[in-house]
Amino acid sequence: MTLSASERARYQRHLALPEIGAAGQEKLKAARVLVVGAGGLGSPAALYLAAAGCGTLGLLDCDRVEVSNLQRQVLFDTAGLERPKAEAGRERLASLNPEIRVVAHVVELKAANVRAVLADYDLVLDGSDRLATRYLVNDTCVILKRPLVSAAIYRFEGQVMTYVPERGPCYRCVFPQAADGMVANCAEAGVLGVLPGVLGTLQATEAIKLITGVGTPLLGRLLTYDALELRFTEFRVQRRRDCAVCGDAPSITEPRDPPPPQRALESDAGVRRLTPRALEALLDPAASMRPPLIDVRERWEFDTGHLPGAVNIPSSELPQRVGELPRSGGPVFICRSGGRSLRACTLALEAGVASPANLEGGMLAWAAQIDPTMPVA
Ligand SMILES: [Zn+2]
């Protein structure tokens, strides 16, 4: 795909970069990228990819523009209220760069349509705020062997990672099941408006790198961003041989809709609830009996920082490893913010563990109230 005179003029600053140049710009022109979710993340990602000359850009969203979106979804403006996001976004991107083709997908991704939608694209950016969509997109990218740049935001924090088939872990390797903390959506938890601007721009950066082949992609690394501390942190993550979709013997070989929501948390009668202060008292060296500590976070989270003596059994492995739990002694279950550990408590109760306890608020609460030096992933 050669560049026209008007394209050469538009992309001058790319052409001036030896690492990109005409060859890289032609690759961008030939690229077909799907942006899933025209929200806080999808807005900057799509704007920059359109500006950069990504030849075919798909924008997928089934929602309409609401006034509360405009605090962060910079693809839209007040005049576009009530319009389908994918349609309003397509017009904005086309006016930004008439050289490219923008395709609006006003659909909700489901197992039934995800293959057909993704089939037309070489690369996927996921900025969806729905957990079910996040897993569906990941699984389908693994199955169809499509690279995926995935990002998520929560309050003042965000994370991003890149998956390339055969070259590193997928999203499900890192989050085998819903991790607490990152799952509440923006409507419930609130989000700093500028936060997705940083993460969505990182997604576009990764996409441009993958398309042009420059630089080192974010493979096997989960990058987190804490806007309040203005700190980026990187976690090494590995492909799991037992990953349900990219592992050696995958159980997910076709896109599938998520199973019905997990058992409601009302069934936690019998679980003791410990505040960080109460746990601190139990762990006092002078206390007669220290309870066993079971940390159910994923290994990379555990390795970042954990309580002395804690045993790591990731919640994703707990159903298979329930036999390893101490039957007595009132084991205390710990996770990042208290959600996974509460589910682990109910599982332990069902398995006959006496008097399990949940650290309420998890390691985040522990770090906030007891030990500010404790690193929490
Ligand atoms: Zn995987």
Residues whose N, C-alpha, C, O or C-beta is under 5 A from the ligand:
A	BS01	ZN	P169 C170 R172 C173 C243 C246 G247
